[in-house]
């Protein structure tokens, strides 16, 4: 079988490419909302996400629909965006072939650039997202190709044991970089770090390997080592920028965002602010950095900075419902209730299936004396919230009290 390039090494593009396409990439037309027996609560985004994982190879189209609705119900669920991108790749033979082939054809594919923007959006939500589906894409392709090859030769269809042997043999013969990626996909993080270390010794361009090592270190809680690897990646990317060369899909803004996130986890908000500032220096339209700066300011009770950063975030990401929700939350926290109502109303207009903003909107409308509006918002929340939503008991109680007061 022809050797395939490791999927994440394919992501070579101009540093600005993904950011330029980000706001243009939406979820697309709504597929029929699946309601299988496996999903008892059809308001539960995580249940849709898990169902999408369960049927990923068996029915990629249904899997894509499940991930789509997970992302609609919870726009801040990074795994749903990554899952949707992965299922859409697997569901189309031409897209899958281009994805696995790599090289210039991969870079120039309009369809894959569009799908990659979903992956970038996922990283903007969670820079340390566990990308477990890439291996499943690869092994599904190997399995399908082996079956087709056997059929073309007139032989009997290989059994499961033969297929697994073929897959494992192919993977065992791969180089350290591919085997490192596969170890990561299997959750063997220590093994992956060792193999990536071996691959680094052979690689001329080390950025992609260092980024993967940094993310694994972060997932294992090795914050200092992860930050050091990210800095090494940035140094190499900046050196190569001066020579007019392309850089990896993981832009410098994304890497600085990752560093900032780790510094926040380490309890150093001052250094985190500096990292987010550098991310914005690299890409002034990279709104997650503004969002994190705003939330650091909220924690510090710095209302002027928080509101300024949120206004910038909302200007850049005007159609992101989660951004509108956070903006409304911060405005409410600082006592700017009419402005908060405006942002929360926009959040539910942008994504009517997103339950969280309705809860805060209902309370603010009730406080503002708008009984009918609050009643509608409480009902909308309870209609859309999952049964395990922690706000459900309190909102049910508030709704009952409001109904009594309006009699």
N, C-alpha and C positions, 0 to 999 in steps of 0.2 A: 504493500500500500504506500502511496506517496506520502512523504513526511509533511506534516502540517506545522506551520509556525504557531508558537504559543499565542493564544488569543490576546492577552493583555499587552504583549509586545507589539501588537499591530497598531496600537493607538498613537501613531506618529502623525503630527499635524502642526500647522502653525499655531503658536501659543495663543493667538486670539480667536482661532476658529470656533471652538466650542462656545465661548462667551458670546460671540456675535450671533450665533444661532439659538442661544438659550431662550430668549423671550419669544422667539417665533415658534418654538416647539411646544405644542400643547398635547393633550392626551389623545386628540383626534375624535372621530365620531364614536358615539357610545354603542358598544356591542350590547346584545341582550344580557340583562343582568341574570347571572346563573343563580339558581336557588336549589342546589342539590341537597340531599338528605344529610350530607356531611357538614352542612352549614346550618346549625340550628337557629342562630341569630343572624339575620341578614342585615343587621346594622353594625356588625362586628367586622371592622377592617382587618384585624389580625386573622380572623377566621377565613376570610377570602384569600388573604395572603398565603396562609398555610394550605388551603385547598389548591391554590395555584402551584405551590411546590409539589404537592402530592401527585398531581396529574400532568406534570410538566412534560415528560417524554410521551406519555400515553396520548395526550390530546393538547398540543401546543396552542391551538386556537382557543379552546375553553380555558386553558391556563392563562392566556393573555387577557381574556375577559375577566377572570377572577382578579388578576393583578390590577386591571384597569379600575374595577369597582372598589378595590381596597384603597387605591389612590384617590378616588373620588370621595369616599367616606372619610378618609384621613389624609389630607394633602401633605402632611408632614411625615408620612411613613416612607422612609427612604427605600426600604426593601421592596415596596410595591412598584416603584418607578424602575428600579433595577430589574425586577422580575418581569415587568411588562416589556422592557427592552429585550431581555433574553428570550422570552417566549415568542416575541415577534420575529426575532432572528431565526429561531428554530422552526417556525411555522412556514417559512418561505425558502424553498430550495435554492433559489438564486441568491438571496441575501445570505443564507448560511454558507454557500460556497465562497462568496466574496469575503465574508467574515473570516473564514478559516484559511483562505489563501494568503491573505496579508499583502504586503508590498504596496506599490503605487495604486493598483486597482482598488485596494481596500481604502486607501486614504481618499481617493477621488469619488467614492460611491456616495451619491447624494442621499440614498436611503439610509446607509449606515451612519452618515454624519447626523442625520435627523435622529436616529435611534440612539446614537452616542450622546446626544444632548439630554436624553432621559437619564442616562448614566451619570452625566455631569450634575444634573439636578439632584440626583440621589446623593452624590458626594458632597454637594453643597449643604444638604441636610445633615449628613453623617459622613465625615471624611474617613471614618474607619469602618465603613460598611463591609460586612463579610460577603464577598462575591462568590458564593458557593455554586452558582449555576453554570459557570464557564466550563468546568470539568464535565458536567452532565451534558452540555452541548457537544463537547468533543467526543465523549464515549458513545453518545447516541449516534453520532455521525459514523464512527468506526464500526459500530454494530450494524447499522443500516447498510453501509457499504459492503461489509463482509457478506451479509445475506444476499444482496443484489448480485455480488460477484459469483457466489455459489450457484445461484439460480441461472445466471447467464451461461455457466459452464455445464448446465444440465444435471448438476449434482443435487442431492437431497439438502434440505434446509438444515444448517448447522444447529445443533442443540445448544442449550444455555451454557453447558459446561465448555463446549468448544468455543463459543463466543467469548466467554469470560477469559479463557486461556489466550485467545487472540488479542484481546484488549490489554491484558496484563503484560503479554510479551511485547507488544508495541510500546507500551508505556515504560517498561523496564529498560528498553534499549534507547530511550530518549536521553538527551544531554542533561547536565545538572540543572540548567535553567528550567527546562520543561518539568523535570522531576521535582524541582523545588516548588514550582507552581502547583503541581498535582498534590504534593504533600500539604501545601497550604489549603487546597480545596478539600482535602480529607480531614482537615483540622489538626494535622501533625505539625504544629507551628515550630517546634524546636528542630525537627528534621528539615523543614522548609528553610529555616535560617541557615542551617549548615550547608545545604545544597546551593542556596543563593550565594553564600560566601565562596563556595568553590567556583561558581559561575563568574563571580566578580573578578577572580584572578585571570580569567580568560577574556573578559569583555573589554573592548576598546571604549565603547560608550556605556557608562555604568549607571546612568540616571534611572532607567526603569527598574533595574535590580535594587538600587538603593531605596527607591520609593516603596517597593514591595516589602523590603526588609523593615523599613521604618513603620509601615502600617502593621506588620505582624508584631513588631516590638511594642507598639502602642496597644494592640489588642491583648498582649501578655502583661501589660502594666509596666513595661520598661520605658518610662517616660523620657528620662535623660538620654538613653541610647537612641530612642526614636527621633528625638529632636536633633541629635547630632547627625543621624543619617539624612534627615530632611535638609539640614544645612549643607551637607556634602552634595546633595542633589542640586540644590539651588546654586551652589558655587560652579558646578559643572555647566549647568544650564546657562548661567550668565556669561561664562567664558565663551561658550559656543554661540551665544547671541551675537557677540561682537564680531564673529566671523560670518555672520549672515546665514547660519545653518538653522534647520528646523529643530524644534524641541518636542518633547513628548506631550501627548494629549493632556497629561496632568500639568496644568499651567502653574506658573510661579505663584499666582494668587491663591490657587487651591492649596499649594504646599504651605504658604504662609498662614492660611486659614487653619490648616492642620496643626501647625506649630502653636498657633494661638489657642486652639482647643486644648492641646496638651498642657500648655502653661496655665490655663484656667483650672484644669484638673489638678495641677500641682499647687494650686493656691497662690498663684502669682499674677493677679489681674493687671498689674502695671506692665509687666513684660508681655502679657497677652495683648494688651492695647497696642503696644509697639508692633507686634506681629501683624495684627489686623490693619494697622496703619500702613505697613509695608505691602500688604495684600492690595490695598487700595491704590498705593503708589504704582503697583504693577498693572492694575486694572481698575480704573475708577468706577466701572459699572458692576463690580463684583459685590452685589448687595449683601451676601451673608456676613461680610466683614462689618458693614454698617450695622447690621442687625445685632451681631455679638457686642459691638461697642455700645449699642443702646442698652442691651441687657446688663452689661457690666455697670453702666451708669445708673440703671434702675436699682440694682443691688446697693450702689453707693448713695442712693437717694439724691442723685444729681439730675434733677428734672430737666434743666436747660439742655444738658448734653444728650440725655436720653431722647427727648422729644426732637431735637435737631437731627440726631442720627436716624430716628424712625421716619422723619419726614423725607430724608434722603433715600432711605430704604424703600419707602412707598412710592416715591417718584420713579425709581428704577424698576421696581417689581410691582407695578400697579395692579397687575392681574393675579397676584399670588394671594389666595385667601388666608393662608397662615400668617403672612406678613401683616395683612390688614387686622387679623385677630390680635397679634402681639401689639400692634400700634394702638388698637382700642384698649387693650388691657393696661398698657402703660399710661395712657391718657386718663383712664379711670383711676388708676393708682395715685395719680397726682392731682385728682379732683377736677379734671377737665371733662365733666360728664357729657355735655352736648357734643363735644368733638369726638369723644369715645363712641357715642351712639352712631355718629356718621361712619366711622371706620368699621364698626361691627356690622352695621347694616350693609356696607359694601362687601364685607367678607361673606355674608350669607347670600348676597346677590351673585357673587362670583362662584360660590359652590353651595347650592342649597342642601346638599347631602351631608355637609360638614356640621356636626351637632354642636361642637364646643362653643362657637361664638354665640349661639342662641341663648345659652345659659346666662352669660354675662349681660347680653343685650336685654334679656327679660328683666333682670334685676335693675338695670339702669332705667329702663322704661317705667317700671313700677315706681322707682324712687322719684322719677320725673313727673309722676302723676298721670301717665298714659296707661290706664288700666287695660283697655282693649288691646293696645299694642303689646303690653307685657303678657297678657293672657295668650295671645297668638304665639309669642316667642317661647313661652314655657311649653305650650303644646307642641310647637315645632321641635324643640329640644327633645322632649320625651318621645316623639314619633321617630326621631332619627338616632337617638343615643342607643348604644348597645346596652344589653341588660346588665352588664358588669361595669358600666360607667360609674365611677365613684361619685359623680354629681347627681345621679338619678334620684336617690332618696331625698336629698335636700330640695331639689327642684320640684319633686312631687309634693312635698310638704308646702313649699311656697305657693305652688299653683292652687292647692286646696285652700290656703289662707286667703289668697287673692279672690277666688271665686266667692267665698263667704262674705268678704268685704264689699263685693260688687252687687250683692243681692238687694 
